[in-house]
C-alpha cells in the first residue's frame, strides 16, 4: 500500500469519528487552533517515544523488549503526521520525494565509494 492510500484510510477514519476536536477540519489562517492541536498531539507522541528510549538508555528495559512499544509509537507519530498533511492539503508522498532529491544532492559528498 502506498502513502496516498494510507493517508486516505486515515482521512476516512478521522471523518467517521466525532470528538471535541474536528479531525476533518482544514487548517487555515482563520483557525490556527487546528494546527496548534495537531502539533501538540504529534509532539506528544514523539515525547512518548522519547520516554521509551530514555528508559532503554538508563537500563530499565532492553531494546528488544521495547520494540513493540516503539513500533506502536512510530505508528502514532505517522498517524498524526498524516492527519497534519491531510488537514493542510500536503501531498506527503510528493513532499518526501522532493526532499529526498534535495538530500541526495546535499549529501552526495558523503556517498560511499
LONULUM-253931 format. One record per residue: residue number from 0; residue in three letters; x, y, z of N, C-alpha, C, CB in turn; chain. Coordinates in pm, 1 decimal, m for minus. Atoms other than C-alpha are relative to their C-alpha. Glycine has a CB too. Example, Ala and Ser with C-alpha at 12.3 -4.5 7.8 and 13.67 -1.06 7.14 Angstrom:
<rs>
<r 0,'ALA',<89.0,m119.0,0.0>,<1230.0,m450.0,780.0>,<90.0,120.0,0.0>,<m99.2,2.7,124.6>,'A'>
<r 1,'SER',<m82.0,m119.0,m6.0>,<1367.0,m106.0,714.0>,<m77.0,109.0,73.0>,<41.4,46.2,m141.5>,'A'>
</rs>
This chain:
<rs>
<r 0,'UNK',<85.1,m117.8,0.0>,<0.0,0.0,0.0>,<89.7,124.2,0.0>,<m96.8,m0.2,123.2>,'A'>
<r 1,'UNK',<m81.6,m121.5,6.4>,<138.5,343.1,m86.8>,<m47.1,103.3,103.2>,<m5.2,60.5,m141.8>,'A'>
<r 2,'UNK',<30.1,m101.9,m100.7>,<138.5,654.5,130.5>,<m134.5,67.3,m28.0>,<111.7,105.3,4.2>,'A'>
<r 3,'UNK',<128.7,m64.5,32.7>,<m154.0,812.7,m56.6>,<m117.1,m84.6,47.2>,<m11.4,24.6,m151.4>,'A'>
<r 4,'UNK',<107.2,90.0,m44.6>,<m367.9,507.2,18.4>,<m11.9,0.8,152.1>,<25.5,m143.6,m50.1>,'A'>
<r 5,'UNK',<1.9,m4.9,m146.5>,<m267.1,512.5,385.4>,<m60.8,131.6,48.6>,<142.9,m17.0,56.6>,'A'>
<r 6,'UNK',<55.9,m130.4,m38.5>,<m347.9,883.2,406.2>,<m150.7,2.8,m21.5>,<66.7,113.5,m80.1>,'A'>
<r 7,'UNK',<143.1,6.5,26.3>,<m687.1,816.5,251.6>,<m69.8,m81.1,109.8>,<m27.0,m62.0,m139.2>,'A'>
<r 8,'UNK',<55.9,80.0,m109.1>,<m753.8,543.3,510.7>,<m8.3,81.2,129.0>,<84.4,m125.9,22.5>,'A'>
<r 9,'UNK',<m1.1,m83.0,m120.6>,<m654.9,783.2,789.1>,<m108.5,106.2,m8.0>,<137.8,65.9,19.5>,'A'>
<r 10,'UNK',<101.6,m104.4,16.6>,<m879.7,1055.4,647.9>,<m140.0,m57.8,18.5>,<12.3,66.0,m138.8>,'A'>
<r 11,'UNK',<130.1,64.7,m18.1>,<m1174.8,816.3,627.3>,<m25.3,m29.4,147.3>,<m7.8,m129.9,m82.3>,'A'>
<r 12,'UNK',<12.3,28.7,m142.8>,<m1111.6,706.5,986.2>,<m33.9,126.9,77.1>,<129.8,m62.2,54.1>,'A'>
<r 13,'UNK',<21.0,m126.4,m70.8>,<m1092.0,1067.1,1105.2>,<m140.4,55.2,m23.0>,<103.8,102.7,m43.9>,'A'>
<r 14,'UNK',<132.3,m53.5,32.4>,<m1413.2,1164.7,927.5>,<m112.7,m78.5,67.0>,<m20.2,m0.1,m150.1>,'A'>
<r 15,'UNK',<102.4,84.2,m61.4>,<m1601.1,877.0,1095.1>,<m5.1,14.7,151.5>,<24.2,m144.2,m35.7>,'A'>
<r 16,'UNK',<m4.8,m12.3,m144.8>,<m1512.9,982.5,1449.1>,<m18.3,144.8,42.7>,<131.8,m54.7,53.8>,'A'>
<r 17,'UNK',<28.1,m133.8,m49.7>,<m1660.9,1283.3,1622.6>,<47.4,9.4,144.9>,<m151.8,33.5,m11.5>,'A'>
<r 18,'UNK',<m47.0,m28.4,m135.3>,<m1475.0,1411.6,1927.5>,<m7.5,151.1,19.4>,<146.7,m54.2,23.6>,'A'>
<r 19,'UNK',<m2.2,m144.6,m23.3>,<m1422.6,1755.2,2077.5>,<84.5,70.9,m106.0>,<54.4,31.0,140.8>,'A'>
<r 20,'UNK',<m84.4,m57.2,105.3>,<m1163.8,1808.5,1802.6>,<m53.8,m42.2,m135.7>,<148.1,m44.6,16.3>,'A'>
<r 21,'UNK',<49.3,28.5,134.9>,<m1271.8,1830.7,1439.0>,<114.1,m51.1,m87.2>,<m64.1,126.2,m63.2>,'A'>
<r 22,'UNK',<m113.0,59.9,71.6>,<m1031.5,1586.7,1273.2>,<m2.7,26.5,m149.9>,<2.2,m148.2,23.9>,'A'>
<r 23,'UNK',<6.2,m23.8,143.0>,<m1153.5,1666.5,924.0>,<12.7,146.2,m39.5>,<m126.8,m53.5,m52.9>,'A'>
<r 24,'UNK',<m2.7,m143.8,28.3>,<m1131.3,2046.2,953.8>,<136.0,40.8,m57.6>,<m30.5,81.2,128.4>,'A'>
<r 25,'UNK',<m121.8,m45.0,64.6>,<m876.5,2205.4,722.3>,<67.9,111.3,80.2>,<m30.4,47.9,m141.4>,'A'>
<r 26,'UNK',<m76.4,m107.0,m63.2>,<m601.2,2421.3,867.4>,<m5.9,121.5,m90.8>,<147.9,m43.2,27.2>,'A'>
<r 27,'UNK',<0.7,m123.7,77.2>,<m631.4,2783.5,759.2>,<45.4,113.6,90.2>,<m141.1,28.8,m59.4>,'A'>
<r 28,'UNK',<m38.0,m119.3,m76.8>,<m530.4,3131.9,866.7>,<m105.3,32.7,105.5>,<19.8,120.7,m93.8>,'A'>
<r 29,'UNK',<110.3,m33.8,m89.8>,<m871.0,3162.7,1033.6>,<m15.4,m97.3,116.6>,<m128.0,4.9,m77.6>,'A'>
<r 30,'UNK',<16.5,96.8,m108.7>,<m841.3,2850.4,1250.5>,<133.4,m66.0,35.3>,<m103.4,m107.3,m39.0>,'A'>
<r 31,'UNK',<m133.3,50.0,m35.4>,<m483.3,2815.4,1363.7>,<m3.2,m93.6,120.5>,<93.3,116.6,28.6>,'A'>
<r 32,'UNK',<11.8,93.3,m111.2>,<m609.1,2626.9,1670.0>,<8.1,m145.3,m47.9>,<m131.4,23.5,74.8>,'A'>
<r 33,'UNK',<m8.5,134.7,55.9>,<m641.5,2319.6,1445.8>,<147.1,m38.1,m15.7>,<m74.7,m8.8,m136.7>,'A'>
<r 34,'UNK',<m143.0,25.8,18.3>,<m272.0,2346.0,1356.4>,<69.3,m17.9,135.1>,<66.0,114.9,m79.0>,'A'>
<r 35,'UNK',<m60.8,11.5,m133.4>,<m174.3,2401.3,1720.2>,<m31.5,m135.2,63.1>,<m49.4,113.4,91.7>,'A'>
<r 36,'UNK',<38.9,126.8,m59.9>,<m370.6,2097.8,1835.4>,<71.9,m116.3,m67.0>,<m151.1,m19.1,m9.3>,'A'>
<r 37,'UNK',<m69.1,106.8,71.6>,<m220.1,1876.6,1564.7>,<147.5,m7.0,39.0>,<m13.3,20.4,m150.8>,'A'>
<r 38,'UNK',<m142.0,m1.9,m36.4>,<133.6,1987.0,1651.3>,<21.9,m43.9,144.0>,<58.0,139.4,m20.5>,'A'>
<r 39,'UNK',<m10.5,45.4,m139.0>,<77.2,1936.5,2023.6>,<m17.7,m152.1,5.8>,<m106.1,71.0,89.8>,'A'>
<r 40,'UNK',<24.5,144.0,2.7>,<m59.1,1588.8,1950.8>,<120.0,m75.5,m56.8>,<m125.3,m31.0,m82.5>,'A'>
<r 41,'UNK',<m116.4,62.9,61.8>,<230.6,1498.9,1721.1>,<119.7,4.4,93.4>,<34.1,68.4,m132.5>,'A'>
<r 42,'UNK',<m111.3,m15.1,m92.7>,<485.9,1631.7,1967.5>,<m17.8,m90.4,121.6>,<13.2,145.9,43.9>,'A'>
<r 43,'UNK',<27.5,89.6,m111.9>,<318.3,1436.5,2247.9>,<37.7,m143.2,m31.7>,<m146.0,7.1,38.2>,'A'>
<r 44,'UNK',<m35.0,136.5,40.0>,<360.3,1112.7,2055.4>,<151.6,m17.1,m11.2>,<m67.0,m35.3,m133.7>,'A'>
<r 45,'UNK',<m147.1,5.1,6.3>,<727.3,1191.8,1984.3>,<56.3,m5.7,142.2>,<57.6,124.1,m77.2>,'A'>
<r 46,'UNK',<m42.4,1.8,m139.5>,<765.0,1259.2,2357.2>,<m18.6,m136.9,63.7>,<m76.5,103.8,78.7>,'A'>
<r 47,'UNK',<21.6,134.3,m53.3>,<614.1,920.1,2442.5>,<108.4,m95.2,m49.5>,<m139.2,m52.3,m39.8>,'A'>
<r 48,'UNK',<m107.1,84.3,52.9>,<868.1,753.0,2213.6>,<132.3,34.8,67.3>,<11.6,16.1,m153.1>,'A'>
<r 49,'UNK',<m122.7,m41.8,m67.6>,<1149.2,957.6,2369.9>,<5.6,m58.1,141.5>,<9.4,154.3,4.7>,'A'>
<r 50,'UNK',<4.7,58.1,m133.8>,<1035.4,833.0,2711.4>,<40.4,m146.6,m0.5>,<m139.1,14.7,58.7>,'A'>
<r 51,'UNK',<m39.1,140.5,12.4>,<1070.2,472.5,2598.1>,<150.1,m11.0,m22.1>,<m76.3,m68.2,m115.5>,'A'>
<r 52,'UNK',<m144.5,2.8,30.0>,<1417.6,541.5,2455.4>,<79.9,35.7,124.7>,<34.7,98.1,m115.9>,'A'>
<r 53,'UNK',<m68.1,m38.9,m124.4>,<1519.5,713.9,2779.9>,<9.3,m119.0,94.7>,<m74.1,117.3,68.9>,'A'>
<r 54,'UNK',<2.0,114.9,m90.9>,<1418.5,405.5,2978.8>,<90.8,m112.0,m49.0>,<m142.3,m52.1,16.0>,'A'>
<r 55,'UNK',<m94.4,98.4,55.3>,<1615.4,180.7,2743.1>,<142.9,42.5,34.0>,<m17.8,m14.1,m155.2>,'A'>
<r 56,'UNK',<m135.8,m49.8,m21.8>,<1924.6,400.9,2775.8>,<43.1,m6.5,145.7>,<10.7,141.6,m48.9>,'A'>
<r 57,'UNK',<m38.7,6.2,m140.7>,<1912.3,406.5,3154.5>,<m5.1,m142.3,56.0>,<m89.9,90.3,82.0>,'A'>
<r 58,'UNK',<m6.6,139.4,m38.7>,<1872.7,29.3,3164.0>,<m126.1,m60.9,56.8>,<104.4,m15.7,96.0>,'A'>
<r 59,'UNK',<125.1,54.3,m52.1>,<1509.2,m13.0,3268.9>,<m54.4,m112.8,m87.9>,<m103.7,110.7,12.2>,'A'>
<r 60,'UNK',<49.7,97.8,96.5>,<1423.6,m210.2,2954.5>,<107.1,m26.4,m105.2>,<m131.5,49.3,m66.6>,'A'>
<r 61,'UNK',<m89.6,26.8,112.1>,<1611.6,m378.9,2673.7>,<m62.9,53.4,m128.5>,<30.0,m152.2,m12.2>,'A'>
<r 62,'UNK',<50.8,m44.8,130.1>,<1581.5,m259.0,2316.2>,<m97.4,m102.4,m55.7>,<116.0,23.4,m99.5>,'A'>
<r 63,'UNK',<85.8,104.3,57.2>,<1436.4,m594.0,2207.5>,<m135.7,m7.6,68.7>,<69.0,m134.8,9.1>,'A'>
<r 64,'UNK',<129.3,7.6,m69.4>,<1168.4,m596.6,2478.0>,<m84.6,124.4,m25.7>,<21.5,m18.0,150.7>,'A'>
<r 65,'UNK',<70.6,m126.6,23.5>,<1074.9,m237.5,2387.2>,<m45.6,17.8,m144.1>,<88.4,115.3,38.1>,'A'>
<r 66,'UNK',<35.3,m16.5,141.2>,<1036.2,m290.6,2012.8>,<m150.1,7.6,m26.0>,<57.4,m113.0,m79.2>,'A'>
<r 67,'UNK',<144.6,m16.9,24.7>,<656.9,m346.4,2029.7>,<m50.4,139.7,38.0>,<m78.8,m105.3,78.2>,'A'>
<r 68,'UNK',<42.7,m134.5,m41.9>,<610.1,m18.4,2220.7>,<54.6,106.0,m94.6>,<46.3,29.3,144.0>,'A'>
<r 69,'UNK',<m59.5,m94.3,95.2>,<847.7,165.7,1987.1>,<m77.2,m3.4,m131.6>,<149.7,m33.0,m24.2>,'A'>
<r 70,'UNK',<77.0,15.7,123.6>,<659.8,26.6,1687.9>,<m135.0,70.6,10.0>,<m20.7,m148.8,m31.5>,'A'>
<r 71,'UNK',<129.9,m65.3,m18.4>,<329.1,148.1,1831.1>,<13.9,151.8,0.5>,<m65.2,m46.9,130.6>,'A'>
<r 72,'UNK',<m21.0,m145.5,m1.3>,<468.3,496.5,1896.5>,<33.7,50.9,m139.8>,<112.6,37.7,98.7>,'A'>
<r 73,'UNK',<m28.6,m39.7,139.3>,<608.5,511.0,1541.0>,<m129.7,9.5,m79.4>,<97.0,m101.2,m67.7>,'A'>
<r 74,'UNK',<129.0,m3.1,69.9>,<259.5,429.0,1413.4>,<m82.3,121.6,43.0>,<m79.2,m129.8,27.1>,'A'>
<r 75,'UNK',<71.9,m118.6,m47.5>,<107.7,701.4,1634.0>,<57.2,127.4,m62.9>,<6.9,9.0,153.9>,'A'>
<r 76,'UNK',<m65.9,m116.8,59.7>,<363.1,954.5,1506.2>,<m38.9,12.6,m146.9>,<154.1,m10.5,14.2>,'A'>
<r 77,'UNK',<35.3,m0.6,141.5>,<292.5,855.3,1147.4>,<m146.7,39.4,m20.0>,<26.9,m137.9,m62.0>,'A'>
<r 78,'UNK',<142.1,m34.5,11.0>,<m85.0,879.3,1202.8>,<m20.5,150.4,16.3>,<m82.6,m76.6,105.4>,'A'>
<r 79,'UNK',<15.9,m144.6,m18.8>,<m56.7,1233.9,1337.7>,<64.8,79.2,m113.6>,<60.4,42.7,133.9>,'A'>
<r 80,'UNK',<m61.2,m66.0,115.4>,<177.8,1329.5,1053.4>,<m95.6,m3.7,m119.0>,<134.8,m67.2,m36.7>,'A'>
<r 81,'UNK',<97.8,9.0,109.5>,<m79.5,1201.2,804.5>,<m118.8,92.9,24.8>,<m49.2,m145.2,m16.4>,'A'>
<r 82,'UNK',<110.0,m91.3,m33.1>,<m355.9,1391.7,987.2>,<38.7,143.6,m34.5>,<m37.3,m11.1,150.2>,'A'>
<r 83,'UNK',<m49.1,m135.9,25.2>,<m148.8,1709.5,970.4>,<4.2,28.2,m150.3>,<140.5,19.7,62.4>,'A'>
<r 84,'UNK',<m8.9,m20.2,145.5>,<m79.4,1665.3,599.5>,<m138.0,1.5,m64.9>,<86.1,m109.8,m64.0>,'A'>
<r 85,'UNK',<136.4,0.2,54.5>,<m442.2,1577.8,524.0>,<m68.8,133.1,25.1>,<m82.5,m113.8,61.4>,'A'>
<r 86,'UNK',<71.0,m121.8,m36.8>,<m566.3,1887.0,705.4>,<65.7,125.9,m55.7>,<m9.4,10.0,149.8>,'A'>
<r 87,'UNK',<m66.4,m114.3,62.6>,<m315.2,2111.1,527.4>,<14.5,m19.8,m150.9>,<137.7,22.4,63.3>,'A'>
<r 88,'UNK',<m6.0,31.8,144.1>,<m360.7,1954.7,180.4>,<143.5,m15.3,m49.2>,<m70.5,109.1,m81.3>,'A'>
<r 89,'UNK',<m138.3,27.5,38.8>,<3.4,1845.2,171.3>,<7.0,m142.8,m52.2>,<98.7,21.0,120.1>,'A'>
<r 90,'UNK',<m23.2,133.1,56.8>,<88.6,1554.0,m56.9>,<130.1,m51.8,61.7>,<7.9,3.9,m159.4>,'A'>
<r 91,'UNK',<m115.8,46.8,m75.1>,<322.2,1374.2,184.5>,<96.2,m80.0,m86.7>,<m45.0,m83.9,117.3>,'A'>
<r 92,'UNK',<m83.8,81.6,88.3>,<447.4,1131.6,m77.0>,<87.4,89.1,m89.2>,<m88.0,m93.2,m87.1>,'A'>
<r 93,'UNK',<m75.1,m90.7,87.3>,<548.4,1410.1,m317.2>,<97.2,86.8,79.4>,<m96.0,88.8,m79.1>,'A'>
<r 94,'UNK',<m88.8,m80.7,m83.7>,<692.2,1623.3,m36.6>,<123.5,m80.5,39.4>,<m74.0,49.5,125.9>,'A'>
<r 95,'UNK',<m112.8,85.4,m35.3>,<908.7,1330.9,72.3>,<94.1,m19.3,m118.6>,<m49.9,m135.5,49.9>,'A'>
<r 96,'UNK',<m83.8,23.6,118.3>,<1030.6,1259.2,m281.2>,<79.9,124.6,m37.4>,<m86.7,m43.9,m118.8>,'A'>
<r 97,'UNK',<m73.0,m124.7,27.5>,<1121.3,1627.0,m335.5>,<113.5,19.4,100.2>,<m95.8,121.3,4.5>,'A'>
<r 98,'UNK',<m101.2,m16.4,m103.9>,<1308.3,1636.2,m4.8>,<112.5,m102.3,m16.3>,<m63.7,m13.1,139.0>,'A'>
<r 99,'UNK',<m101.8,102.3,23.9>,<1489.4,1310.1,m84.8>,<96.7,44.5,m109.5>,<m65.8,m133.5,m38.4>,'A'>
<r 100,'UNK',<m87.4,m49.3,107.6>,<1619.5,1463.9,m407.7>,<91.7,110.8,51.0>,<m84.0,51.6,m118.6>,'A'>
<r 101,'UNK',<m83.8,m105.1,m58.9>,<1742.0,1770.5,m216.7>,<110.2,m61.0,85.4>,<m85.2,96.6,84.6>,'A'>
<r 102,'UNK',<m98.9,63.7,m87.3>,<1913.8,1545.6,36.3>,<104.0,m77.8,m79.0>,<m69.0,m92.6,98.7>,'A'>
<r 103,'UNK',<m97.3,70.6,84.6>,<2074.5,1334.6,m236.3>,<106.4,97.3,m49.4>,<m70.5,m68.2,m120.3>,'A'>
<r 104,'UNK',<m93.9,m100.8,48.1>,<2231.8,1647.7,m377.8>,<85.7,52.8,115.2>,<m75.4,115.7,m68.3>,'A'>
<r 105,'UNK',<m68.6,m57.7,m115.5>,<2321.7,1786.2,m37.0>,<103.9,m93.9,60.1>,<m100.7,37.7,105.5>,'A'>
<r 106,'UNK',<m87.8,96.4,m65.3>,<2482.5,1467.2,93.7>,<80.9,m84.3,m98.6>,<m81.3,m90.3,88.1>,'A'>
<r 107,'UNK',<m71.7,74.1,102.9>,<2638.4,1350.0,m232.5>,<147.1,m18.5,36.2>,<m12.2,71.2,m133.9>,'A'>
<r 108,'UNK',<m141.8,7.6,m34.1>,<2987.4,1423.9,m99.7>,<28.5,m106.3,107.0>,<48.7,135.8,48.1>,'A'>
<r 109,'UNK',<m18.8,101.1,m104.4>,<2931.0,1164.8,178.5>,<m31.0,m141.4,m50.3>,<m88.3,32.3,120.3>,'A'>
<r 110,'UNK',<34.8,132.0,52.4>,<2831.7,877.8,m53.0>,<118.0,m94.3,9.6>,<m47.4,10.0,m145.0>,'A'>
<r 111,'UNK',<m102.2,105.2,m6.2>,<3018.8,552.8,m7.5>,<49.7,m30.6,m140.1>,<m55.9,m128.4,67.0>,'A'>
<r 112,'UNK',<m58.9,27.8,131.3>,<3254.1,478.1,m289.9>,<8.7,m148.9,m26.6>,<138.5,62.2,m10.3>,'A'>
</rs>
